[in-house]
């Protein structure tokens, strides 16, 4: 028994000693690739299919070890087309997951971020005010807020406005029987970029609640094909709904809608590039040093009462 552990220890030691820098880089890249693939699968309905493939894999190993030739043959042939089945059956979900991975992996904060943040700080209260006013009059509305995924295909189907948002402008656009009311408004960087835009239908239209109208279905379809936030005002009930990532949530108020938009569109203070540099050790040391000097200066400075005396 001791010899077994001694041999195992020597074998592990030899493997560890033979690992070089290139091997470490190779392992890290492979680990990250596996993590990314598992994350993409987890965020799609292909997750269930992958679990089925794993069950088939276990069944194949067990049947092959026991000697069940027919079961082993069937599971082996099924596994050989498992990956192809995932690609074919879940192509829309995988495409959206890959787009999301690309956005997160190659996101670059440019200096225009400050301008976009200022525009959204101005536009979000106006959007909420306009949507609430439209809801009170049961005026149907469809507002698409573009984020990382550019909506050039939908923009080309509408009328370019490139206008500063206002409650009056939203009211004119969605007023019934006006030329621009039949379609969606698309906003980019806090501006109304286009109106009367046509949106794609949902991927799984037959599984959506039959009570939902064309606006809600178009909102779900747009959110499935991009990372946009789509606001819907029902023409029948005046109810405010939001579609995001293919999911429709309902019964929003002006306050809850504003909170959602601010969380989604305005970057958190800690994620801003200036604050990221401030977290680096050198800058943090300088900041703490200047703060300590300021505190020391304040403690030694005479108060107003001492100066008067």
BADO-768148 format. One record per residue: z, x, y of N, C-alpha, C, O in turn; residue in one letter. Coordinates in steps of 0.2 Angstrom, whole numbers, padded with zeros to 4 digits. Each point is the difference from the previous one (the first is absolute). Layout:
   n_up  n_east  n_north  ca_up  ca_east  ca_north   c_up  c_east  c_north   o_up  o_east  o_north  rest
      Z       X        Y      Z        X         Y      Z       X        Y      Z       X        Y     a
...
# end
This chain:
   n_up  n_east  n_north  ca_up  ca_east  ca_north   c_up  c_east  c_north   o_up  o_east  o_north  rest
   0000    0004    -0006   0000    -0004      0006   0000    0004     0006  -0003   -0001     0005     x
   0007    0007    -0005   0000     0004      0006  -0006    0004     0001  -0003    0001     0005     x
  -0001    0000    -0011  -0006     0004      0001  -0005   -0005     0003  -0005    0002     0004     x
   0005   -0009    -0006  -0004    -0004      0003   0000   -0001     0008  -0005    0000     0003     x
   0011    0000    -0001   0001    -0001      0007  -0002    0007     0004  -0002    0000     0005     x
   0004    0006    -0009  -0002     0006      0003  -0008    0001     0001  -0002    0002     0005     x
  -0001   -0004    -0010  -0008     0000      0000  -0002   -0005     0005  -0005    0002     0004     x
   0008   -0008    -0003  -0002    -0005      0005   0001    0003     0007  -0004   -0001     0004     x
   0009    0005    -0003   0002     0003      0006  -0005    0005     0002  -0002    0000     0006     x
   0000    0004    -0011  -0005     0006      0001  -0007   -0003     0002  -0003    0002     0004     x
   0002   -0008    -0008  -0007    -0003      0001   0000   -0003     0008  -0005    0001     0003     x
   0010   -0004    -0001   0000    -0003      0007   0000    0006     0005  -0003   -0001     0005     x
   0007    0006    -0007   0000     0006      0005  -0007    0003     0001  -0002    0002     0005     x
  -0001   -0001    -0011  -0007     0003      0000  -0005   -0005     0004  -0004    0003     0004     x
   0005   -0009    -0004  -0005    -0005      0003   0002    0001     0008  -0005    0000     0004     x
   0011    0000    -0002   0002     0000      0007  -0002    0007     0003  -0002    0000     0006     x
   0003    0005    -0010  -0002     0007      0003  -0007    0000     0001  -0003    0004     0004     x
  -0001   -0007    -0008  -0008     0000      0000  -0002   -0004     0006  -0006    0000     0001     x
   0010   -0004     0002  -0003    -0005      0005  -0001    0004     0007   0005    0004     0002     x
  -0011   -0004     0001  -0001     0003      0006  -0001   -0005     0006   0002   -0006    -0001     x
  -0003    0009     0006  -0001    -0005      0006  -0005   -0005     0000   0000   -0005     0001     x
  -0006    0007    -0004  -0006    -0004     -0001   0002   -0006    -0005  -0002   -0005     0001     x
   0006    0007    -0006   0003    -0005     -0005   0004   -0005     0004   0000   -0006    -0002     x
   0004    0008     0006   0005    -0004      0004  -0004   -0005     0004   0001   -0006     0001     x
  -0006    0009     0003  -0004    -0004      0004  -0004   -0006    -0004  -0001   -0005     0002     x
  -0001    0008    -0008  -0004    -0005     -0005   0005   -0006    -0002  -0003   -0005     0000     x
   0009    0007    -0002   0005    -0005     -0002   0001   -0005     0006   0001   -0006    -0001     x
   0000    0009     0007   0002    -0005      0005  -0006   -0004     0002   0001   -0006     0001     x
  -0007    0008    -0001  -0006    -0004      0002  -0001   -0005    -0006  -0001   -0006     0002     x
   0002    0008    -0008   0000    -0005     -0005   0005   -0006     0000  -0001   -0006    -0001     x
   0007    0008     0003   0006    -0004      0001  -0002   -0005     0005   0002   -0006     0000     x
  -0004    0008     0006  -0002    -0004      0005  -0005   -0005    -0001   0000   -0006     0002     x
  -0005    0009    -0006  -0006    -0005     -0002   0003   -0005    -0004  -0002   -0006     0000     x
   0006    0007    -0005   0003    -0005     -0005   0004   -0005     0004  -0001   -0006    -0001     x
   0005    0009     0006   0004    -0005      0004  -0004   -0004     0004   0001   -0006     0001     x
  -0007    0008     0002  -0004    -0004      0004  -0004   -0005    -0004   0000   -0006     0002     x
  -0002    0008    -0008  -0003    -0005     -0004   0004   -0006    -0003  -0001   -0006     0001     x
   0008    0008    -0002   0005    -0005     -0002   0001   -0004     0005   0001   -0006    -0001     x
   0000    0008     0007   0001    -0004      0006  -0005   -0005     0002   0001   -0005     0001     x
  -0008    0008    -0002  -0005    -0005      0001   0000   -0005    -0005  -0002   -0006     0002     x
   0003    0007    -0008   0000    -0005     -0005   0006   -0005     0001  -0001   -0006    -0002     x
   0007    0009     0004   0005    -0004      0000  -0001   -0005     0006   0003   -0006    -0001     x
  -0007    0007     0006  -0001    -0004      0006  -0005   -0005    -0001  -0002   -0004     0004     x
  -0001    0004    -0010  -0005    -0005     -0002   0001   -0004    -0006   0005    0002    -0004     x
  -0009   -0007     0002   0001    -0004     -0006  -0002    0004    -0006   0001   -0002    -0006     x
  -0004    0008     0007  -0001     0004     -0006   0006    0003    -0003   0000    0002    -0006     x
   0006   -0003     0009   0006     0002     -0003   0001   -0003    -0006   0002    0003    -0005     x
  -0003   -0010     0004   0001    -0003     -0006  -0005    0002    -0005   0002    0001    -0006     x
  -0008    0000     0007  -0005     0003     -0004   0002    0007    -0003  -0001    0001    -0006     x
   0004    0003     0011   0002     0006     -0002   0006    0000    -0005   0000    0004    -0005     x
   0004   -0009     0006   0006    -0001     -0005  -0003   -0002    -0007   0003    0003    -0005     x
  -0008   -0007     0005  -0003    -0001     -0006  -0003    0005    -0004   0000    0001    -0006     x
  -0004    0004     0010  -0003     0006     -0002   0006    0004    -0003  -0001    0004    -0006     x
   0007   -0003     0009   0005     0004     -0003   0003   -0003    -0006   0001    0004    -0005     x
  -0001   -0010     0004   0002    -0004     -0006  -0005    0002    -0006   0002    0002    -0005     x
  -0008   -0002     0007  -0005     0001     -0005   0000    0008    -0002  -0001    0001    -0006     x
   0003    0003     0011   0001     0007     -0002   0005    0001    -0005   0000    0004    -0005     x
   0006   -0007     0006   0006     0001     -0004  -0002   -0003    -0007   0002    0003    -0005     x
  -0006   -0009     0005  -0002    -0003     -0006  -0004    0005    -0004   0000    0000    -0006     x
  -0005    0003     0009  -0004     0005     -0003   0004    0006    -0003  -0002    0002    -0006     x
   0006    0001     0010   0004     0005     -0003   0004   -0002    -0006   0001    0004    -0005     x
   0002   -0010     0005   0005    -0002     -0005  -0005   -0001    -0006   0002    0002    -0006     x
  -0007   -0006     0007  -0005    -0002     -0006  -0003    0006    -0003  -0001    0001    -0006     x
  -0001    0004     0010  -0002     0006     -0003   0005    0005    -0004  -0002    0003    -0005     x
   0008   -0004     0008   0005     0004     -0004   0002   -0003    -0006   0001    0003    -0005     x
  -0001   -0010     0005   0002    -0004     -0006  -0006    0000    -0005   0001    0000    -0007     x
  -0007    0000     0009  -0006     0000     -0004  -0003   -0006     0000  -0004   -0002    -0005     x
   0005   -0003     0010  -0004    -0006      0000  -0007    0001     0003  -0001    0000     0006     x
  -0004    0001    -0010  -0006     0003      0002  -0004   -0006     0004  -0003    0002     0005     x
   0003   -0008    -0007  -0003    -0005      0004   0003   -0001     0007  -0004   -0001     0005     x
   0010    0000    -0005   0003     0000      0007  -0001    0006     0004  -0001   -0001     0006     x
   0001    0007    -0009  -0001     0006      0004  -0007    0000     0002  -0001    0002     0006     x
  -0004   -0004    -0010  -0007     0000      0002  -0001   -0005     0006  -0003    0002     0005     x
   0006   -0008    -0005  -0001    -0005      0005   0003    0002     0007  -0003    0000     0005     x
   0009    0003    -0006   0004     0002      0006  -0004    0006     0003   0000    0001     0007     x
  -0003    0003    -0011  -0003     0006      0003  -0006   -0002     0004  -0002    0003     0005     x
  -0002   -0008    -0008  -0006    -0002      0003   0001   -0004     0006  -0003    0000     0005     x
   0009   -0003    -0005   0002    -0004      0006   0002    0004     0006  -0002   -0001     0006     x
   0006    0007    -0008   0002     0005      0005  -0006    0003     0003   0000    0002     0006     x
  -0005   -0001    -0010  -0006     0004      0003  -0004   -0003     0006  -0003    0003     0004     x
   0004   -0010    -0004  -0003    -0003      0006   0005   -0003     0005  -0001   -0004     0004     x
   0008    0006    -0005   0005    -0002      0004  -0001    0001     0008   0001   -0004     0004     x
  -0003    0010    -0003   0000     0003      0007  -0006   -0004     0003   0000   -0002     0006     x
  -0006    0001    -0010  -0006    -0003      0003   0002   -0007     0001  -0003   -0003     0005     x
   0007    0000    -0009   0002    -0007      0001   0004   -0001     0007  -0001   -0005     0003     x
   0005    0010    -0002   0004    -0001      0006  -0004    0001     0006   0000   -0004     0005     x
  -0005    0008    -0005  -0005     0001      0006  -0004   -0006     0001  -0001   -0002     0006     x
  -0001   -0001    -0011  -0005    -0006      0000   0004   -0006     0002  -0002   -0004     0005     x
   0008    0002    -0008   0003    -0006      0001   0004    0000     0007   0001   -0005     0003     x
   0001    0011    -0001   0005     0001      0006  -0004    0004     0005   0004    0003     0004     x
  -0010   -0004    -0003  -0004     0004      0005   0003   -0001     0007   0001    0004     0004     x
  -0001   -0011    -0002   0003    -0001      0007   0006    0002     0001   0002    0003     0006     x
   0003   -0003    -0010   0007     0002      0001   0000    0008     0000   0004    0003     0005     x
  -0008    0000    -0009   0000     0007      0000  -0003    0003     0006   0002    0005     0003     x
  -0007   -0009     0000  -0003     0003      0006   0004   -0001     0006   0001    0005     0004     x
   0003   -0010    -0004   0005    -0001      0006   0005    0005    -0001   0003    0003     0005     x
   0000   -0002    -0011   0005     0005     -0001  -0003    0007     0002   0004    0004     0003     x
  -0010   -0002    -0005  -0003     0007      0002   0000    0000     0008   0001    0005     0003     x
  -0003   -0011     0000  -0001     0000      0007   0007    0002     0004   0001    0003     0004     x
   0004   -0007    -0007   0007     0001      0002   0002    0007     0000   0003    0003     0004     x
  -0004    0000    -0010   0002     0007     -0002  -0004    0005     0005   0003    0005     0003     x
  -0009   -0006    -0001  -0004     0004      0004   0003   -0001     0007   0000    0005     0004     x
   0002   -0011    -0002   0003    -0001      0007   0006    0004     0001   0002    0004     0005     x
   0003   -0004    -0010   0006     0003      0000   0000    0008    -0001   0003    0003     0003     x
  -0008   -0001    -0007  -0001     0007     -0001  -0003    0004     0006   0002    0006     0001     x
  -0006   -0009     0003  -0004     0003      0005   0001   -0003     0007  -0004    0000     0004     x
   0010   -0003    -0003   0002    -0003      0006   0001    0006     0005   0004    0004    -0001     x
  -0007   -0005     0007   0001     0005      0005   0002   -0003     0007  -0003   -0005     0002     x
   0008    0007     0000   0003    -0003      0007  -0003    0004     0006   0001    0006     0001     x
  -0006   -0009     0002  -0003     0003      0006   0004   -0002     0006   0004   -0004     0000     x
  -0007    0007     0006   0004    -0002      0006  -0002   -0007     0002   0004   -0003     0005     x
  -0009    0000    -0007  -0001    -0007      0001   0005   -0005    -0002   0000   -0006     0001     x
   0004    0009    -0006   0006    -0004     -0002   0004   -0003     0005   0002   -0006     0000     x
  -0001    0010     0005   0005    -0003      0006  -0004   -0006     0003   0004   -0005     0002     x
  -0010    0006    -0001  -0004    -0005      0004   0000   -0007    -0004   0001   -0005     0002     x
  -0002    0006    -0009   0000    -0006     -0004   0007   -0003    -0001   0000   -0006     0000     x
   0005    0010     0000   0007    -0003      0000   0001   -0004     0006   0003   -0005     0000     x
  -0005    0008     0006   0001    -0004      0006  -0004   -0006     0000   0003   -0005     0003     x
  -0009    0005    -0005  -0004    -0006      0000   0003   -0006    -0005   0000   -0005     0002     x
   0003    0008    -0008   0003    -0005     -0004   0007   -0003     0003   0001   -0006    -0001     x
   0002    0010     0004   0006    -0002      0004  -0001   -0006     0005   0004   -0004     0001     x
  -0010    0005     0002  -0002    -0005      0005  -0003   -0006    -0004   0001   -0006     0002     x
  -0005    0007    -0008  -0004    -0006     -0003   0005   -0004    -0005  -0002   -0006     0000     x
   0007    0009    -0003   0004    -0004     -0005   0003   -0006     0003  -0001   -0005    -0003     x
   0005    0006     0009   0002    -0006      0003  -0005   -0006     0002   0001   -0006    -0001     x
  -0007    0009     0003  -0005    -0005      0002  -0003   -0004    -0007  -0001   -0006     0000     x
   0001    0010    -0005  -0003    -0003     -0006   0005   -0005    -0003  -0002   -0006    -0001     x
   0009    0007     0002   0005    -0004     -0003   0000   -0007     0005   0000   -0005    -0003     x
  -0001    0007     0009   0000    -0006      0005  -0006   -0004    -0001   0001   -0007     0000     x
  -0007    0010    -0001  -0006    -0004     -0001   0000   -0004    -0006  -0002   -0006    -0001     x
   0005    0009    -0005   0000    -0003     -0006   0005   -0006     0000  -0002   -0005    -0003     x
   0007    0006     0006   0005    -0006      0001  -0003   -0005     0004   0001   -0006    -0002     x
  -0004    0007     0007  -0004    -0005      0004  -0005   -0004    -0004   0000   -0006     0000     x
  -0004    0010    -0004  -0005    -0003     -0004   0003   -0004    -0006  -0002   -0006    -0002     x
   0008    0008     0000   0004    -0004     -0006   0002   -0006     0003   0000   -0005    -0004     x
   0003    0005     0010   0002    -0007      0003  -0005   -0005     0001   0002   -0006     0000     x
  -0008    0008     0001  -0006    -0005      0001  -0004   -0001    -0006  -0005   -0003     0000     x
   0007    0006    -0006  -0003     0000     -0006  -0007    0002     0000  -0005   -0003    -0002     x
   0004    0009     0006  -0007     0003      0001  -0001    0005    -0005   0004    0005     0000     x
  -0009   -0005    -0004  -0001     0005     -0006  -0002    0006     0003  -0003    0001     0005     x
   0006    0005    -0008  -0001     0006      0003   0000    0005    -0006   0003   -0001    -0005     x
  -0007    0007     0006   0000     0005     -0005  -0001    0007     0004  -0005    0001     0003     x
   0010    0003    -0004   0000     0006      0004   0001    0006    -0005   0005    0000    -0004     x
  -0009    0004     0004   0000     0006     -0004   0002    0006     0004  -0003    0002     0005     x
   0008    0002    -0007   0003     0006      0003  -0002    0006    -0004   0003    0001    -0005     x
  -0008    0003     0007  -0003     0005     -0003   0005    0006     0000   0004    0001     0005     x
  -0003    0002    -0011   0004     0006      0000  -0004    0006    -0002  -0005    0002     0004     x
   0007    0002    -0010  -0004     0006     -0001  -0007   -0002    -0003  -0005    0004     0002     x
   0004   -0009    -0006  -0007    -0002     -0002  -0004   -0003     0005   0002   -0005     0003     x
  -0008    0008    -0001  -0004    -0002      0005  -0004   -0006    -0003  -0002    0000    -0005     x
   0001   -0005     0010  -0003    -0007     -0002  -0007    0000     0003  -0001   -0006     0003     x
  -0003    0011    -0004  -0006     0000      0003  -0005   -0006    -0002  -0004   -0003     0003     x
   0005    0002    -0010  -0005    -0005     -0003   0002   -0007     0003  -0005   -0004     0001     x
   0011    0003     0000   0002    -0007      0003  -0001    0000     0007  -0002   -0006     0003     x
   0003    0011     0001  -0002     0001      0007  -0007   -0002     0001  -0002   -0003     0005     x
  -0003    0005    -0009  -0007    -0001      0001  -0002   -0007    -0001  -0005   -0002     0003     x
   0009   -0002    -0006  -0001    -0007     -0001   0002   -0004     0006  -0001   -0006     0000     x
   0005    0008     0005   0003    -0003      0005  -0003    0002     0007  -0005    0003     0000     x
   0008   -0005     0005  -0002     0001      0007   0005    0005     0003   0006   -0001     0000     x
  -0008    0007     0002   0004     0005      0003   0003   -0002     0007  -0004   -0002     0004     x
   0010    0002    -0003   0003    -0001      0006   0003    0006     0004  -0001    0001     0006     x
   0005    0003    -0010   0004     0006      0002   0004   -0002     0007  -0001    0003     0005     x
   0005   -0008    -0006   0004    -0003      0005   0007    0001     0000   0003    0000    -0006     x
   0001    0000     0011   0007     0000      0000   0003   -0007    -0002  -0002   -0005     0003     x
   0006    0005    -0007   0003    -0006     -0003   0004   -0004     0005   0003    0003     0005     x
  -0003   -0010    -0005   0004    -0004      0004   0000   -0007    -0003  -0004   -0001    -0004     x
   0009   -0003     0006   0001    -0006     -0003  -0006   -0005     0002  -0002   -0004    -0004     x
  -0001    0005     0010  -0005    -0004      0002  -0007    0002    -0004  -0003   -0005    -0002     x
   0002    0011     0000  -0005     0002     -0003   0000   -0002    -0007  -0005   -0003    -0003     x
   0011    0003    -0001   0000    -0002     -0006  -0001   -0008     0000  -0003   -0002    -0005     x
   0006   -0001     0010  -0001    -0007      0000  -0007   -0002     0001  -0002   -0005    -0003     x
  -0002    0008     0007  -0007    -0001      0001  -0004    0001    -0007  -0005   -0003    -0001     x
   0007    0009    -0002  -0004     0001     -0006   0001   -0005    -0006  -0005   -0002    -0003     x
   0011    0000     0002   0001    -0005     -0005   0000   -0007     0002   0002   -0004    -0004     x
  -0004    0003     0010   0000    -0007      0002  -0006   -0004    -0004  -0005    0003     0000     x
   0007   -0008    -0003  -0006    -0004     -0005  -0006   -0001     0004   0000   -0002     0006     x
  -0006    0003    -0010  -0006    -0001      0003  -0003    0005     0005  -0005   -0001     0003     x
   0009    0006    -0002  -0003     0006      0004  -0004    0004    -0005   0001    0000    -0006     x
  -0006    0004     0009  -0004     0004     -0004   0003    0005    -0005  -0002    0002    -0005     x
   0008    0001     0007   0004     0005     -0003   0005   -0002    -0004   0004    0004    -0004     x
  -0002   -0011     0003   0006    -0002     -0003  -0001    0001    -0008   0005    0000    -0003     x
  -0011   -0001     0001  -0001     0000     -0008  -0001    0007    -0002  -0005    0003    -0001     x
   0011    0000    -0001   0000     0007     -0003   0006    0003     0002   0005   -0003     0002     x
  -0005    0010    -0003   0007     0004      0001  -0001    0004     0006  -0005    0003     0002     x
   0011   -0002     0001   0000     0005      0006   0002    0007    -0004   0005    0000    -0004     x
  -0008    0005     0006   0002     0007     -0003   0003    0004     0006  -0003    0001     0005     x
   0009    0002    -0006   0003     0004      0005   0001    0007    -0002   0001    0001    -0006     x
  -0002    0004     0010   0000     0007     -0001   0004    0003     0005  -0002    0000     0006     x
   0007    0004    -0007   0004     0004      0005   0002   -0005     0005   0000    0002     0006     x
   0003   -0008    -0007   0002    -0004      0005  -0005   -0004     0004   0002   -0003     0005     x
  -0008    0004    -0006  -0006    -0003      0003  -0003   -0006    -0004  -0001    0001    -0006     x
  -0002   -0006     0009  -0004    -0005     -0004  -0007    0003     0000  -0004    0000     0005     x
   0002    0003    -0011  -0006     0003     -0001  -0006   -0005    -0001  -0005    0001     0003     x
   0006   -0006    -0007  -0005    -0005     -0001   0002   -0006    -0002   0006   -0001    -0002     x
  -0010   -0004     0003   0002    -0007     -0002  -0006   -0003    -0004  -0005    0002    -0001     x
   0007   -0008    -0002  -0005    -0004     -0005  -0002    0005    -0005  -0006   -0001    -0002     x
   0010    0005    -0001  -0002     0004     -0006   0002   -0004    -0007   0004   -0003     0000     x
  -0009    0005    -0004   0001    -0003     -0007   0003    0005    -0005  -0001    0006     0001     x
   0006   -0009    -0005   0004     0004     -0004  -0002   -0001    -0007  -0002   -0005    -0002     x
   0004    0010    -0003  -0002    -0001     -0007   0004   -0005    -0003   0006   -0001     0002     x
  -0008   -0002    -0008   0004    -0004     -0004   0004    0004    -0004  -0001    0006    -0002     x
   0007   -0009    -0001   0004     0003     -0004  -0003    0002    -0007  -0005   -0003    -0002     x
   0008    0008    -0001  -0003     0002     -0006   0001   -0005    -0006  -0004   -0001    -0004     x
   0010   -0002     0004   0002    -0005     -0005   0001   -0006     0004   0006   -0003     0000     x
  -0011    0000     0002   0000    -0006      0004   0002   -0006    -0004   0004   -0005     0003     x
  -0005    0005    -0010   0002    -0006     -0004   0007    0000    -0001   0003   -0005    -0002     x
   0001    0010     0003   0007     0001     -0001   0004   -0002     0006   0006    0000     0000     x
  -0009   -0001     0006   0003    -0002      0006   0002   -0007     0000  -0004   -0004    -0002     x
   0010    0002     0005   0002    -0007      0001  -0006   -0004     0003  -0003    0002     0005     x
   0002   -0007    -0008  -0006    -0005      0002   0002   -0003     0007  -0005   -0002     0003     x
   0011    0002    -0002   0002    -0003      0007  -0002    0004     0006   0000   -0002     0005     x
  -0001    0008    -0006  -0002     0005      0005  -0007   -0001     0002  -0005   -0001    -0004     x
   0004    0001     0011  -0007    -0001      0002  -0004    0006     0001   0002    0006    -0003     x
  -0008   -0006     0006  -0004     0006      0001   0003    0005     0004  -0001    0006    -0002     x
   0005   -0007     0007   0003     0005      0004   0004    0004    -0004   0000    0006     0000     x
   0005   -0009    -0004   0005     0004     -0004  -0004    0004    -0005   0003    0005    -0002     x
  -0008   -0008    -0001  -0003     0004     -0005  -0004    0006     0003   0000    0005    -0003     x
  -0003   -0006     0008  -0003     0006      0004   0005    0005     0002  -0001    0006    -0001     x
   0007   -0008     0003   0005     0005      0001   0002    0004    -0006   0001    0006     0001     x
   0000   -0010    -0006   0002     0004     -0007  -0006    0005    -0002   0002    0005    -0002     x
  -0008   -0008     0003  -0005     0005     -0002  -0001    0006     0004  -0001    0005    -0002     x
   0002   -0006     0009   0000     0006      0004   0006    0005    -0001  -0001    0006     0000     x
   0007   -0009    -0002   0005     0004     -0001   0000    0004    -0007   0003    0005    -0001     x
  -0007   -0008    -0003  -0002     0003     -0007  -0004    0006     0001   0000    0005    -0004     x
  -0005   -0006     0009  -0005     0006      0000   0002    0005     0006  -0004    0004     0001     x
   0009   -0005     0002   0002     0005      0005   0008    0000     0000   0003   -0004    -0003     x
  -0001    0009     0008   0008     0000      0001   0001   -0004     0007   0005    0000     0003     x
  -0010   -0005    -0001   0001    -0004      0006   0006   -0005    -0001   0001   -0002    -0006     x
   0002    0000     0012   0005    -0005      0000  -0004   -0006     0003  -0003    0000     0005     x
   0003   -0006    -0009  -0004    -0006      0002   0005   -0005     0002   0004   -0003    -0004     x
  -0004    0000     0010   0004    -0006      0002  -0004   -0006     0000  -0006    0000     0002     x
   0009   -0005    -0005  -0004    -0007     -0001   0004   -0005     0003   0006    0000    -0001     x
  -0009   -0004     0005   0003    -0006      0003  -0003   -0006    -0003  -0006   -0001     0000     x
   0010   -0004    -0004  -0003    -0005     -0004  -0002   -0006     0005   0004   -0001     0005     x
  -0010   -0001    -0005  -0003    -0006      0004   0003   -0006    -0002   0001   -0005     0004     x
   0002    0004    -0010   0003    -0006     -0002   0007   -0001     0002   0003   -0005     0002     x
   0001    0011    -0004   0007    -0001      0001   0003    0005     0006   0005   -0001     0002     x
  -0009    0005     0001   0002     0005      0005   0004    0006    -0003   0003    0003     0004     x
  -0002   -0003    -0010   0004     0005     -0004  -0003    0007     0001  -0006    0001     0000     x
   0010    0004     0002  -0002     0007      0001   0001    0004    -0007   0005    0000    -0002     x
  -0010    0003     0000   0000     0004     -0006  -0003    0007     0001  -0004    0001     0005     x
   0006    0004    -0009  -0003     0006      0000  -0002    0003    -0007   0004   -0001    -0005     x
  -0010    0004     0005  -0002     0002     -0006   0000    0008     0000  -0003    0003     0005     x
   0005    0000    -0010   0001     0008      0000   0000    0002    -0007   0003   -0003    -0004     x
  -0008    0008     0002  -0001     0002     -0007  -0001   -0005    -0005   0003    0000    -0005     x
  -0007   -0005     0007  -0002    -0006     -0004   0006   -0005    -0001  -0001   -0004    -0005     x
   0006    0004     0008   0006    -0004      0000   0001   -0004     0006   0000    0003     0006     x
   0000   -0010    -0006   0001    -0004      0005   0007   -0002     0001   0003   -0003    -0005     x
   0000    0004     0011   0007    -0003      0001   0000   -0004     0006  -0004    0000     0004     x
   0008   -0005    -0004  -0001    -0006      0004   0007   -0001     0004   0005    0003    -0001     x
  -0006   -0008     0006   0006    -0003      0004   0003    0006     0004   0006    0001     0000     x
  -0011    0002     0004   0003     0005      0005   0001   -0003     0006  -0003   -0005     0002     x
   0008    0007     0002   0002    -0001      0007  -0003    0005     0004  -0002    0005    -0002     x
   0003   -0006     0009  -0002     0005      0005   0004    0007    -0001  -0003    0005     0000     x
   0009   -0006    -0002   0005     0006      0000  -0002    0003    -0007   0000    0007     0000     x
   0000   -0010    -0005  -0002     0003     -0007  -0007    0003     0000   0000    0006    -0003     x
  -0004   -0009     0006  -0007     0003      0001   0000    0006     0004  -0003    0005    -0002     x
   0006   -0005     0007   0001     0006      0005   0003    0006    -0004  -0002    0006     0001     x
   0007   -0007    -0005   0004     0005     -0004  -0005    0003    -0005   0000    0006    -0001     x
  -0004   -0010    -0002  -0004     0002     -0005  -0006    0005     0003  -0001    0005    -0003     x
  -0002   -0008     0008  -0005     0004      0004   0003    0007     0002  -0004    0005     0000     x
   0010   -0005     0003   0002     0006      0003   0002    0005    -0006  -0002    0006     0001     x
   0004   -0008    -0007   0002     0004     -0005  -0007    0003    -0003   0000    0006    -0003     x
  -0005   -0010     0003  -0006     0002     -0003  -0005    0004     0004  -0003    0005    -0002     x
   0003   -0006     0009  -0005     0003      0004   0003    0005     0005  -0004    0005     0002     x
   0011   -0005    -0001   0002     0005      0005   0004    0005    -0005   0005   -0002    -0003     x
  -0007    0009     0003   0004     0005     -0004   0007    0000     0002   0002    0000     0005     x
   0002    0002    -0011   0007     0001      0001   0001    0006     0004  -0004    0005    -0001     x
   0009   -0005     0005   0002     0006      0004   0000    0007    -0004  -0002    0005     0002     x
   0005   -0006    -0008   0001     0006     -0004  -0006    0003    -0003  -0001    0006    -0001     x
  -0005   -0010     0001  -0006     0002     -0003  -0005    0002     0005  -0005    0003    -0002     x
   0007   -0003     0009  -0004     0003      0005  -0001    0007    -0001   0005    0004    -0002     x
  -0011   -0001     0004  -0001     0007     -0001   0005    0004     0004   0001    0006    -0002     x
   0000   -0008     0008   0005     0004      0004   0007    0001    -0003   0003    0005     0000     x
  -0001   -0011    -0003   0007     0000     -0003  -0001    0004    -0007   0005    0003    -0002     x
  -0011   -0003    -0001   0000     0004     -0006   0001    0008     0002   0003    0003    -0004     x
  -0006   -0001     0009   0001     0007      0002   0007    0001     0002   0002    0006    -0001     x
   0001   -0011     0004   0007     0001      0002   0005    0001    -0006   0005    0002     0001     x
  -0008   -0004    -0007   0005     0001     -0006  -0001    0006    -0003   0004    0002    -0004     x
  -0009    0002     0006   0000     0007     -0003   0006    0004     0002   0003   -0001     0005     x
  -0001    0006    -0009   0006     0004      0001   0000    0003     0006   0005    0000     0004     x
  -0011    0003    -0002   0000     0004      0007   0002   -0004     0006   0004    0001     0004     x
  -0008   -0007    -0004   0001    -0005      0005   0007   -0003     0000   0003   -0001     0005     x
  -0001   -0001    -0011   0007    -0003      0000   0005    0005     0002   0005   -0002     0003     x
  -0005    0009    -0004   0004     0005      0002   0000    0000     0007   0006    0000     0004     x
  -0012    0000    -0001   0000     0000      0008   0003   -0006     0003   0003    0001     0005     x
  -0004   -0007    -0008   0002    -0006      0002   0008    0000     0000   0003   -0002     0005     x
   0000    0005    -0010   0007     0000     -0001   0003    0005     0005   0005   -0001     0003     x
  -0009    0007    -0002   0003     0005      0004   0000   -0003     0008   0005    0001     0003     x
  -0010   -0004    -0001  -0001    -0003      0006   0006   -0005     0001   0003   -0001     0006     x
  -0002   -0003    -0011   0005    -0006      0000   0007    0003     0001   0004   -0002     0004     x
  -0003    0008    -0008   0007     0003      0001   0001    0003     0007   0005   -0001     0003     x
  -0011    0004     0000   0001     0003      0006   0001   -0006     0006   0004    0001     0004     x
  -0007   -0006    -0005   0001    -0006      0004   0007   -0003     0000   0003   -0001     0005     x
   0000    0001    -0011   0007    -0003     -0001   0005    0005     0003   0004   -0002     0003     x
  -0006    0009    -0004   0005     0005      0003   0000    0000     0008   0005    0000     0003     x
  -0011   -0001    -0001  -0001    -0001      0008   0004   -0006     0002   0003    0001     0006     x
  -0004   -0006    -0009   0003    -0006      0002   0008    0000     0000   0003   -0002     0004     x
  -0001    0006    -0009   0008     0000     -0001   0003    0005     0005   0005   -0001     0002     x
  -0009    0006     0001   0002     0005      0005  -0001   -0003     0007   0003    0003     0005     x
  -0007   -0007    -0004  -0002    -0003      0007   0006   -0004     0002   0003   -0004    -0003     x
  -0002    0005     0010   0006    -0004      0003  -0002   -0007     0001  -0006   -0002     0001     x
   0011   -0003    -0002  -0002    -0007      0001   0000   -0001     0007   0002    0004     0005     x
  -0004   -0010    -0003  -0001    -0002      0007   0007    0000     0003   0001    0001     0006     x
   0004   -0003    -0009   0007    -0001      0002   0002    0007     0002   0003    0001     0005     x
  -0004    0004    -0009   0002     0007      0001  -0004    0003     0006   0003    0004     0004     x
  -0009   -0006    -0003  -0004     0003      0006   0003   -0003     0006   0001    0004     0005     x
   0001   -0010    -0005   0003    -0003      0006   0006    0003     0002   0002    0001     0006     x
   0002    0001    -0011   0007     0002      0001  -0001    0008     0003   0005    0003     0001     x
# end
